[in-house]
Amino acid sequence: MSGFENFGLRQDVAELTRLECGICWTVYDPVDGDEVAQIAPGTPFAALPEDWHCPNCDAPKSKFMAIES
């Protein structure tokens, strides 16, 4: 397994799992949400809109991978 999986479509990613963009290494932390896209704090990655993208480089959700806490 490469470490890159389409977590945007998976429902088994824990709600508080932090994910990192595989292009620019920006971290999406559900605790913080995404101020740029007006995503409320506490929003799990799986609940992000399908058209959500990296706030730094515009990479799609499919480029994000889970990272260890």
Buried (B, 14 or more C-beta within 10 A) or exposed (E): EEEEBEBBEEEEBEEEBBBBBBBEEBEBBBEBBBEEBEBEEEBBBBEBEEEBBBBEEEBBBBBBBBBEE
